[in-house]
Amino acid sequence: MNAIQRALKATYNFFAGDVILLVATAVAFVLGLLLVHSLAAPNPLVAVIFVGCIVGGLALTLGRELRGRARQR
């Protein structure tokens, strides 16, 4: 069981490394799928929303990282 947990953790760290990035990416894909198939939204709009979700996740992660580090001078 320990080997399975290590493999799952290694896979998670390889693909995401951060929960915020993983969630932002999942939300972007689900939202894009819903917009395209349910609302028949135009592709450029879906692309802008998709990229916005990803960039938002990156910004949240960067903000959290910067708050967690001690300031060096």
PDB file of N, CA, C and O in Angstrom:
ATOM      1  N   MET A   1       0.824  -1.195   0.000  1.00  0.00           N
ATOM      2  CA  MET A   1       0.000   0.000   0.000  1.00  0.00           C
ATOM      3  C   MET A   1       0.870   1.262   0.000  1.00  0.00           C
ATOM      4  O   MET A   1       0.534   2.255  -0.645  1.00  0.00           O
ATOM      5  N   ASN A   2       1.968   1.213   0.714  1.00  0.00           N
ATOM      6  CA  ASN A   2       2.868   2.360   0.787  1.00  0.00           C
ATOM      7  C   ASN A   2       3.453   2.691  -0.586  1.00  0.00           C
ATOM      8  O   ASN A   2       3.627   3.862  -0.920  1.00  0.00           O
ATOM      9  N   ALA A   3       3.753   1.673  -1.372  1.00  0.00           N
ATOM     10  CA  ALA A   3       4.294   1.891  -2.714  1.00  0.00           C
ATOM     11  C   ALA A   3       3.245   2.545  -3.609  1.00  0.00           C
ATOM     12  O   ALA A   3       3.583   3.379  -4.448  1.00  0.00           O
ATOM     13  N   ILE A   4       1.994   2.179  -3.441  1.00  0.00           N
ATOM     14  CA  ILE A   4       0.918   2.773  -4.236  1.00  0.00           C
ATOM     15  C   ILE A   4       0.759   4.246  -3.873  1.00  0.00           C
ATOM     16  O   ILE A   4       0.587   5.090  -4.752  1.00  0.00           O
ATOM     17  N   GLN A   5       0.817   4.550  -2.588  1.00  0.00           N
ATOM     18  CA  GLN A   5       0.702   5.941  -2.151  1.00  0.00           C
ATOM     19  C   GLN A   5       1.860   6.776  -2.678  1.00  0.00           C
ATOM     20  O   GLN A   5       1.657   7.909  -3.116  1.00  0.00           O
ATOM     21  N   ARG A   6       3.055   6.238  -2.641  1.00  0.00           N
ATOM     22  CA  ARG A   6       4.212   6.966  -3.168  1.00  0.00           C
ATOM     23  C   ARG A   6       4.075   7.202  -4.661  1.00  0.00           C
ATOM     24  O   ARG A   6       4.415   8.278  -5.153  1.00  0.00           O
ATOM     25  N   ALA A   7       3.579   6.201  -5.390  1.00  0.00           N
ATOM     26  CA  ALA A   7       3.398   6.346  -6.836  1.00  0.00           C
ATOM     27  C   ALA A   7       2.343   7.404  -7.150  1.00  0.00           C
ATOM     28  O   ALA A   7       2.528   8.212  -8.060  1.00  0.00           O
ATOM     29  N   LEU A   8       1.243   7.404  -6.407  1.00  0.00           N
ATOM     30  CA  LEU A   8       0.204   8.405  -6.617  1.00  0.00           C
ATOM     31  C   LEU A   8       0.708   9.813  -6.304  1.00  0.00           C
ATOM     32  O   LEU A   8       0.415  10.762  -7.032  1.00  0.00           O
ATOM     33  N   LYS A   9       1.465   9.941  -5.219  1.00  0.00           N
ATOM     34  CA  LYS A   9       2.006  11.244  -4.848  1.00  0.00           C
ATOM     35  C   LYS A   9       3.019  11.727  -5.885  1.00  0.00           C
ATOM     36  O   LYS A   9       3.036  12.909  -6.229  1.00  0.00           O
ATOM     37  N   ALA A  10       3.852  10.836  -6.379  1.00  0.00           N
ATOM     38  CA  ALA A  10       4.828  11.207  -7.401  1.00  0.00           C
ATOM     39  C   ALA A  10       4.133  11.637  -8.693  1.00  0.00           C
ATOM     40  O   ALA A  10       4.559  12.590  -9.345  1.00  0.00           O
ATOM     41  N   THR A  11       3.068  10.936  -9.057  1.00  0.00           N
ATOM     42  CA  THR A  11       2.309  11.297 -10.252  1.00  0.00           C
ATOM     43  C   THR A  11       1.658  12.666 -10.082  1.00  0.00           C
ATOM     44  O   THR A  11       1.694  13.492 -10.993  1.00  0.00           O
ATOM     45  N   TYR A  12       1.063  12.904  -8.914  1.00  0.00           N
ATOM     46  CA  TYR A  12       0.441  14.197  -8.629  1.00  0.00           C
ATOM     47  C   TYR A  12       1.481  15.314  -8.685  1.00  0.00           C
ATOM     48  O   TYR A  12       1.239  16.355  -9.297  1.00  0.00           O
ATOM     49  N   ASN A  13       2.630  15.108  -8.055  1.00  0.00           N
ATOM     50  CA  ASN A  13       3.677  16.134  -8.055  1.00  0.00           C
ATOM     51  C   ASN A  13       4.211  16.395  -9.455  1.00  0.00           C
ATOM     52  O   ASN A  13       4.586  17.522  -9.779  1.00  0.00           O
ATOM     53  N   PHE A  14       4.248  15.362 -10.283  1.00  0.00           N
ATOM     54  CA  PHE A  14       4.725  15.529 -11.654  1.00  0.00           C
ATOM     55  C   PHE A  14       3.754  16.373 -12.469  1.00  0.00           C
ATOM     56  O   PHE A  14       4.173  17.283 -13.183  1.00  0.00           O
ATOM     57  N   PHE A  15       2.456  16.077 -12.368  1.00  0.00           N
ATOM     58  CA  PHE A  15       1.468  16.762 -13.197  1.00  0.00           C
ATOM     59  C   PHE A  15       1.067  18.124 -12.651  1.00  0.00           C
ATOM     60  O   PHE A  15       0.916  19.070 -13.423  1.00  0.00           O
ATOM     61  N   ALA A  16       0.893  18.244 -11.354  1.00  0.00           N
ATOM     62  CA  ALA A  16       0.379  19.501 -10.814  1.00  0.00           C
ATOM     63  C   ALA A  16       1.374  20.137  -9.852  1.00  0.00           C
ATOM     64  O   ALA A  16       1.822  21.262 -10.074  1.00  0.00           O
ATOM     65  N   GLY A  17       1.713  19.441  -8.810  1.00  0.00           N
ATOM     66  CA  GLY A  17       2.620  19.997  -7.826  1.00  0.00           C
ATOM     67  C   GLY A  17       1.944  20.946  -6.872  1.00  0.00           C
ATOM     68  O   GLY A  17       2.509  21.296  -5.835  1.00  0.00           O
ATOM     69  N   ASP A  18       0.746  21.366  -7.204  1.00  0.00           N
ATOM     70  CA  ASP A  18       0.040  22.326  -6.368  1.00  0.00           C
ATOM     71  C   ASP A  18      -1.455  22.104  -6.554  1.00  0.00           C
ATOM     72  O   ASP A  18      -1.929  21.938  -7.677  1.00  0.00           O
ATOM     73  N   VAL A  19      -2.183  22.101  -5.466  1.00  0.00           N
ATOM     74  CA  VAL A  19      -3.621  21.860  -5.517  1.00  0.00           C
ATOM     75  C   VAL A  19      -4.337  22.978  -6.273  1.00  0.00           C
ATOM     76  O   VAL A  19      -5.273  22.712  -7.027  1.00  0.00           O
ATOM     77  N   ILE A  20      -3.910  24.212  -6.081  1.00  0.00           N
ATOM     78  CA  ILE A  20      -4.568  25.337  -6.747  1.00  0.00           C
ATOM     79  C   ILE A  20      -4.452  25.198  -8.265  1.00  0.00           C
ATOM     80  O   ILE A  20      -5.425  25.430  -8.981  1.00  0.00           O
ATOM     81  N   LEU A  21      -3.280  24.823  -8.757  1.00  0.00           N
ATOM     82  CA  LEU A  21      -3.112  24.654 -10.197  1.00  0.00           C
ATOM     83  C   LEU A  21      -3.954  23.501 -10.730  1.00  0.00           C
ATOM     84  O   LEU A  21      -4.533  23.590 -11.813  1.00  0.00           O
ATOM     85  N   LEU A  22      -4.017  22.430  -9.968  1.00  0.00           N
ATOM     86  CA  LEU A  22      -4.811  21.282 -10.382  1.00  0.00           C
ATOM     87  C   LEU A  22      -6.286  21.651 -10.467  1.00  0.00           C
ATOM     88  O   LEU A  22      -6.957  21.303 -11.438  1.00  0.00           O
ATOM     89  N   VAL A  23      -6.798  22.355  -9.456  1.00  0.00           N
ATOM     90  CA  VAL A  23      -8.207  22.746  -9.438  1.00  0.00           C
ATOM     91  C   VAL A  23      -8.493  23.761 -10.540  1.00  0.00           C
ATOM     92  O   VAL A  23      -9.511  23.656 -11.225  1.00  0.00           O
ATOM     93  N   ALA A  24      -7.612  24.737 -10.718  1.00  0.00           N
ATOM     94  CA  ALA A  24      -7.823  25.749 -11.759  1.00  0.00           C
ATOM     95  C   ALA A  24      -7.858  25.108 -13.143  1.00  0.00           C
ATOM     96  O   ALA A  24      -8.670  25.499 -13.982  1.00  0.00           O
ATOM     97  N   THR A  25      -7.007  24.149 -13.387  1.00  0.00           N
ATOM     98  CA  THR A  25      -6.992  23.465 -14.673  1.00  0.00           C
ATOM     99  C   THR A  25      -8.256  22.646 -14.865  1.00  0.00           C
ATOM    100  O   THR A  25      -8.843  22.656 -15.947  1.00  0.00           O
ATOM    101  N   ALA A  26      -8.684  21.935 -13.822  1.00  0.00           N
ATOM    102  CA  ALA A  26      -9.910  21.149 -13.916  1.00  0.00           C
ATOM    103  C   ALA A  26     -11.119  22.050 -14.156  1.00  0.00           C
ATOM    104  O   ALA A  26     -11.979  21.730 -14.977  1.00  0.00           O
ATOM    105  N   VAL A  27     -11.188  23.173 -13.445  1.00  0.00           N
ATOM    106  CA  VAL A  27     -12.295  24.122 -13.632  1.00  0.00           C
ATOM    107  C   VAL A  27     -12.282  24.677 -15.052  1.00  0.00           C
ATOM    108  O   VAL A  27     -13.336  24.818 -15.672  1.00  0.00           O
ATOM    109  N   ALA A  28     -11.101  24.992 -15.568  1.00  0.00           N
ATOM    110  CA  ALA A  28     -10.996  25.533 -16.921  1.00  0.00           C
ATOM    111  C   ALA A  28     -11.519  24.530 -17.951  1.00  0.00           C
ATOM    112  O   ALA A  28     -12.244  24.912 -18.870  1.00  0.00           O
ATOM    113  N   PHE A  29     -11.161  23.270 -17.809  1.00  0.00           N
ATOM    114  CA  PHE A  29     -11.621  22.257 -18.761  1.00  0.00           C
ATOM    115  C   PHE A  29     -13.124  22.025 -18.653  1.00  0.00           C
ATOM    116  O   PHE A  29     -13.809  21.928 -19.671  1.00  0.00           O
ATOM    117  N   VAL A  30     -13.639  21.936 -17.438  1.00  0.00           N
ATOM    118  CA  VAL A  30     -15.073  21.709 -17.257  1.00  0.00           C
ATOM    119  C   VAL A  30     -15.873  22.899 -17.765  1.00  0.00           C
ATOM    120  O   VAL A  30     -16.879  22.727 -18.453  1.00  0.00           O
ATOM    121  N   LEU A  31     -15.427  24.107 -17.426  1.00  0.00           N
ATOM    122  CA  LEU A  31     -16.113  25.304 -17.877  1.00  0.00           C
ATOM    123  C   LEU A  31     -16.069  25.419 -19.396  1.00  0.00           C
ATOM    124  O   LEU A  31     -17.070  25.771 -20.019  1.00  0.00           O
ATOM    125  N   GLY A  32     -14.931  25.127 -19.991  1.00  0.00           N
ATOM    126  CA  GLY A  32     -14.824  25.143 -21.448  1.00  0.00           C
ATOM    127  C   GLY A  32     -15.747  24.131 -22.098  1.00  0.00           C
ATOM    128  O   GLY A  32     -16.389  24.426 -23.105  1.00  0.00           O
ATOM    129  N   LEU A  33     -15.816  22.947 -21.529  1.00  0.00           N
ATOM    130  CA  LEU A  33     -16.706  21.907 -22.058  1.00  0.00           C
ATOM    131  C   LEU A  33     -18.160  22.350 -21.976  1.00  0.00           C
ATOM    132  O   LEU A  33     -18.913  22.189 -22.936  1.00  0.00           O
ATOM    133  N   LEU A  34     -18.557  22.902 -20.843  1.00  0.00           N
ATOM    134  CA  LEU A  34     -19.938  23.361 -20.686  1.00  0.00           C
ATOM    135  C   LEU A  34     -20.265  24.502 -21.643  1.00  0.00           C
ATOM    136  O   LEU A  34     -21.343  24.531 -22.236  1.00  0.00           O
ATOM    137  N   LEU A  35     -19.342  25.432 -21.789  1.00  0.00           N
ATOM    138  CA  LEU A  35     -19.585  26.561 -22.688  1.00  0.00           C
ATOM    139  C   LEU A  35     -19.717  26.126 -24.141  1.00  0.00           C
ATOM    140  O   LEU A  35     -20.567  26.640 -24.868  1.00  0.00           O
ATOM    141  N   VAL A  36     -18.894  25.197 -24.562  1.00  0.00           N
ATOM    142  CA  VAL A  36     -18.913  24.770 -25.956  1.00  0.00           C
ATOM    143  C   VAL A  36     -20.139  23.911 -26.254  1.00  0.00           C
ATOM    144  O   VAL A  36     -20.820  24.127 -27.257  1.00  0.00           O
ATOM    145  N   HIS A  37     -20.421  22.942 -25.390  1.00  0.00           N
ATOM    146  CA  HIS A  37     -21.481  21.979 -25.700  1.00  0.00           C
ATOM    147  C   HIS A  37     -22.866  22.431 -25.244  1.00  0.00           C
ATOM    148  O   HIS A  37     -23.848  22.158 -25.934  1.00  0.00           O
ATOM    149  N   SER A  38     -22.971  23.098 -24.134  1.00  0.00           N
ATOM    150  CA  SER A  38     -24.291  23.481 -23.627  1.00  0.00           C
ATOM    151  C   SER A  38     -24.759  24.822 -24.182  1.00  0.00           C
ATOM    152  O   SER A  38     -25.905  24.957 -24.611  1.00  0.00           O
ATOM    153  N   LEU A  39     -23.878  25.802 -24.172  1.00  0.00           N
ATOM    154  CA  LEU A  39     -24.269  27.145 -24.582  1.00  0.00           C
ATOM    155  C   LEU A  39     -23.866  27.488 -26.006  1.00  0.00           C
ATOM    156  O   LEU A  39     -24.236  28.548 -26.511  1.00  0.00           O
ATOM    157  N   ALA A  40     -23.118  26.615 -26.660  1.00  0.00           N
ATOM    158  CA  ALA A  40     -22.627  26.849 -28.022  1.00  0.00           C
ATOM    159  C   ALA A  40     -21.913  28.195 -28.116  1.00  0.00           C
ATOM    160  O   ALA A  40     -22.119  28.955 -29.062  1.00  0.00           O
ATOM    161  N   ALA A  41     -21.080  28.473 -27.133  1.00  0.00           N
ATOM    162  CA  ALA A  41     -20.319  29.725 -27.108  1.00  0.00           C
ATOM    163  C   ALA A  41     -19.258  29.694 -28.207  1.00  0.00           C
ATOM    164  O   ALA A  41     -18.756  28.625 -28.554  1.00  0.00           O
ATOM    165  N   PRO A  42     -18.919  30.841 -28.748  1.00  0.00           N
ATOM    166  CA  PRO A  42     -17.879  30.881 -29.789  1.00  0.00           C
ATOM    167  C   PRO A  42     -16.511  30.489 -29.219  1.00  0.00           C
ATOM    168  O   PRO A  42     -16.200  30.768 -28.061  1.00  0.00           O
ATOM    169  N   ASN A  43     -15.723  29.853 -30.039  1.00  0.00           N
ATOM    170  CA  ASN A  43     -14.429  29.337 -29.596  1.00  0.00           C
ATOM    171  C   ASN A  43     -13.487  30.414 -29.051  1.00  0.00           C
ATOM    172  O   ASN A  43     -12.811  30.162 -28.054  1.00  0.00           O
ATOM    173  N   PRO A  44     -13.412  31.603 -29.659  1.00  0.00           N
ATOM    174  CA  PRO A  44     -12.513  32.616 -29.074  1.00  0.00           C
ATOM    175  C   PRO A  44     -12.905  33.000 -27.644  1.00  0.00           C
ATOM    176  O   PRO A  44     -12.034  33.227 -26.805  1.00  0.00           O
ATOM    177  N   LEU A  45     -14.197  33.074 -27.365  1.00  0.00           N
ATOM    178  CA  LEU A  45     -14.646  33.381 -26.007  1.00  0.00           C
ATOM    179  C   LEU A  45     -14.251  32.271 -25.047  1.00  0.00           C
ATOM    180  O   LEU A  45     -13.789  32.542 -23.939  1.00  0.00           O
ATOM    181  N   VAL A  46     -14.429  31.036 -25.460  1.00  0.00           N
ATOM    182  CA  VAL A  46     -14.057  29.898 -24.620  1.00  0.00           C
ATOM    183  C   VAL A  46     -12.553  29.893 -24.373  1.00  0.00           C
ATOM    184  O   VAL A  46     -12.107  29.593 -23.266  1.00  0.00           O
ATOM    185  N   ALA A  47     -11.773  30.222 -25.393  1.00  0.00           N
ATOM    186  CA  ALA A  47     -10.316  30.252 -25.238  1.00  0.00           C
ATOM    187  C   ALA A  47      -9.894  31.320 -24.237  1.00  0.00           C
ATOM    188  O   ALA A  47      -9.012  31.083 -23.411  1.00  0.00           O
ATOM    189  N   VAL A  48     -10.519  32.492 -24.305  1.00  0.00           N
ATOM    190  CA  VAL A  48     -10.177  33.567 -23.367  1.00  0.00           C
ATOM    191  C   VAL A  48     -10.534  33.161 -21.940  1.00  0.00           C
ATOM    192  O   VAL A  48      -9.755  33.397 -21.017  1.00  0.00           O
ATOM    193  N   ILE A  49     -11.691  32.559 -21.753  1.00  0.00           N
ATOM    194  CA  ILE A  49     -12.098  32.114 -20.412  1.00  0.00           C
ATOM    195  C   ILE A  49     -11.184  31.004 -19.913  1.00  0.00           C
ATOM    196  O   ILE A  49     -10.813  30.985 -18.740  1.00  0.00           O
ATOM    197  N   PHE A  50     -10.818  30.079 -20.799  1.00  0.00           N
ATOM    198  CA  PHE A  50      -9.926  28.974 -20.434  1.00  0.00           C
ATOM    199  C   PHE A  50      -8.574  29.509 -19.970  1.00  0.00           C
ATOM    200  O   PHE A  50      -8.079  29.130 -18.909  1.00  0.00           O
ATOM    201  N   VAL A  51      -7.989  30.383 -20.765  1.00  0.00           N
ATOM    202  CA  VAL A  51      -6.685  30.952 -20.412  1.00  0.00           C
ATOM    203  C   VAL A  51      -6.800  31.789 -19.143  1.00  0.00           C
ATOM    204  O   VAL A  51      -5.890  31.784 -18.313  1.00  0.00           O
ATOM    205  N   GLY A  52      -7.910  32.508 -18.985  1.00  0.00           N
ATOM    206  CA  GLY A  52      -8.128  33.292 -17.782  1.00  0.00           C
ATOM    207  C   GLY A  52      -8.162  32.444 -16.525  1.00  0.00           C
ATOM    208  O   GLY A  52      -7.615  32.834 -15.494  1.00  0.00           O
ATOM    209  N   CYS A  53      -8.800  31.286 -16.607  1.00  0.00           N
ATOM    210  CA  CYS A  53      -8.829  30.372 -15.445  1.00  0.00           C
ATOM    211  C   CYS A  53      -7.428  29.882 -15.105  1.00  0.00           C
ATOM    212  O   CYS A  53      -7.052  29.836 -13.933  1.00  0.00           O
ATOM    213  N   ILE A  54      -6.665  29.521 -16.111  1.00  0.00           N
ATOM    214  CA  ILE A  54      -5.311  29.024 -15.876  1.00  0.00           C
ATOM    215  C   ILE A  54      -4.434  30.132 -15.287  1.00  0.00           C
ATOM    216  O   ILE A  54      -3.708  29.906 -14.320  1.00  0.00           O
ATOM    217  N   VAL A  55      -4.504  31.323 -15.871  1.00  0.00           N
ATOM    218  CA  VAL A  55      -3.694  32.440 -15.366  1.00  0.00           C
ATOM    219  C   VAL A  55      -4.121  32.820 -13.953  1.00  0.00           C
ATOM    220  O   VAL A  55      -3.282  33.165 -13.121  1.00  0.00           O
ATOM    221  N   GLY A  56      -5.423  32.757 -13.680  1.00  0.00           N
ATOM    222  CA  GLY A  56      -5.908  33.021 -12.325  1.00  0.00           C
ATOM    223  C   GLY A  56      -5.344  32.026 -11.315  1.00  0.00           C
ATOM    224  O   GLY A  56      -4.953  32.410 -10.213  1.00  0.00           O
ATOM    225  N   GLY A  57      -5.303  30.762 -11.687  1.00  0.00           N
ATOM    226  CA  GLY A  57      -4.708  29.751 -10.812  1.00  0.00           C
ATOM    227  C   GLY A  57      -3.223  29.990 -10.593  1.00  0.00           C
ATOM    228  O   GLY A  57      -2.719  29.829  -9.482  1.00  0.00           O
ATOM    229  N   LEU A  58      -2.528  30.373 -11.650  1.00  0.00           N
ATOM    230  CA  LEU A  58      -1.103  30.678 -11.513  1.00  0.00           C
ATOM    231  C   LEU A  58      -0.878  31.891 -10.612  1.00  0.00           C
ATOM    232  O   LEU A  58       0.051  31.906  -9.804  1.00  0.00           O
ATOM    233  N   ALA A  59      -1.730  32.908 -10.754  1.00  0.00           N
ATOM    234  CA  ALA A  59      -1.599  34.106  -9.926  1.00  0.00           C
ATOM    235  C   ALA A  59      -1.862  33.784  -8.452  1.00  0.00           C
ATOM    236  O   ALA A  59      -1.156  34.273  -7.571  1.00  0.00           O
ATOM    237  N   LEU A  60      -2.872  32.967  -8.193  1.00  0.00           N
ATOM    238  CA  LEU A  60      -3.146  32.568  -6.810  1.00  0.00           C
ATOM    239  C   LEU A  60      -1.976  31.790  -6.213  1.00  0.00           C
ATOM    240  O   LEU A  60      -1.593  32.013  -5.065  1.00  0.00           O
ATOM    241  N   THR A  61      -1.423  30.889  -6.990  1.00  0.00           N
ATOM    242  CA  THR A  61      -0.290  30.096  -6.513  1.00  0.00           C
ATOM    243  C   THR A  61       0.922  30.984  -6.251  1.00  0.00           C
ATOM    244  O   THR A  61       1.590  30.844  -5.226  1.00  0.00           O
ATOM    245  N   LEU A  62       1.203  31.890  -7.171  1.00  0.00           N
ATOM    246  CA  LEU A  62       2.344  32.790  -6.994  1.00  0.00           C
ATOM    247  C   LEU A  62       2.153  33.676  -5.771  1.00  0.00           C
ATOM    248  O   LEU A  62       3.090  33.882  -4.999  1.00  0.00           O
ATOM    249  N   GLY A  63       0.949  34.198  -5.591  1.00  0.00           N
ATOM    250  CA  GLY A  63       0.666  35.016  -4.412  1.00  0.00           C
ATOM    251  C   GLY A  63       0.864  34.259  -3.122  1.00  0.00           C
ATOM    252  O   GLY A  63       1.410  34.795  -2.157  1.00  0.00           O
ATOM    253  N   ARG A  64       0.424  33.017  -3.097  1.00  0.00           N
ATOM    254  CA  ARG A  64       0.606  32.185  -1.903  1.00  0.00           C
ATOM    255  C   ARG A  64       2.083  31.905  -1.649  1.00  0.00           C
ATOM    256  O   ARG A  64       2.537  31.915  -0.505  1.00  0.00           O
ATOM    257  N   GLU A  65       2.815  31.660  -2.707  1.00  0.00           N
ATOM    258  CA  GLU A  65       4.251  31.402  -2.558  1.00  0.00           C
ATOM    259  C   GLU A  65       4.982  32.633  -2.034  1.00  0.00           C
ATOM    260  O   GLU A  65       5.848  32.523  -1.166  1.00  0.00           O
ATOM    261  N   LEU A  66       4.637  33.788  -2.554  1.00  0.00           N
ATOM    262  CA  LEU A  66       5.312  35.011  -2.121  1.00  0.00           C
ATOM    263  C   LEU A  66       4.972  35.370  -0.680  1.00  0.00           C
ATOM    264  O   LEU A  66       5.831  35.865   0.049  1.00  0.00           O
ATOM    265  N   ARG A  67       3.745  35.130  -0.262  1.00  0.00           N
ATOM    266  CA  ARG A  67       3.373  35.392   1.132  1.00  0.00           C
ATOM    267  C   ARG A  67       4.067  34.452   2.094  1.00  0.00           C
ATOM    268  O   ARG A  67       4.328  34.819   3.240  1.00  0.00           O
ATOM    269  N   GLY A  68       4.372  33.241   1.644  1.00  0.00           N
ATOM    270  CA  GLY A  68       4.949  32.250   2.528  1.00  0.00           C
ATOM    271  C   GLY A  68       6.445  32.409   2.735  1.00  0.00           C
ATOM    272  O   GLY A  68       6.997  31.845   3.680  1.00  0.00           O
ATOM    273  N   ARG A  69       7.109  33.157   1.880  1.00  0.00           N
ATOM    274  CA  ARG A  69       8.558  33.285   1.977  1.00  0.00           C
ATOM    275  C   ARG A  69       8.936  34.526   2.797  1.00  0.00           C
ATOM    276  O   ARG A  69       8.261  35.554   2.760  1.00  0.00           O
ATOM    277  N   ALA A  70      10.018  34.389   3.521  1.00  0.00           N
ATOM    278  CA  ALA A  70      10.555  35.542   4.254  1.00  0.00           C
ATOM    279  C   ALA A  70      11.228  36.476   3.255  1.00  0.00           C
ATOM    280  O   ALA A  70      11.873  36.026   2.308  1.00  0.00           O
ATOM    281  N   ARG A  71      11.074  37.764   3.471  1.00  0.00           N
ATOM    282  CA  ARG A  71      11.653  38.745   2.567  1.00  0.00           C
ATOM    283  C   ARG A  71      13.159  38.836   2.781  1.00  0.00           C
ATOM    284  O   ARG A  71      13.630  38.952   3.912  1.00  0.00           O
ATOM    285  N   GLN A  72      13.910  38.782   1.675  1.00  0.00           N
ATOM    286  CA  GLN A  72      15.363  38.865   1.757  1.00  0.00           C
ATOM    287  C   GLN A  72      15.819  40.179   1.149  1.00  0.00           C
ATOM    288  O   GLN A  72      15.275  40.638   0.144  1.00  0.00           O
ATOM    289  N   ARG A  73      16.825  40.776   1.770  1.00  0.00           N
ATOM    290  CA  ARG A  73      17.365  42.040   1.253  1.00  0.00           C
ATOM    291  C   ARG A  73      18.841  41.909   1.007  1.00  0.00           C
ATOM    292  O   ARG A  73      19.481  42.866   0.571  1.00  0.00           O
TER     293      ARG A  73
END
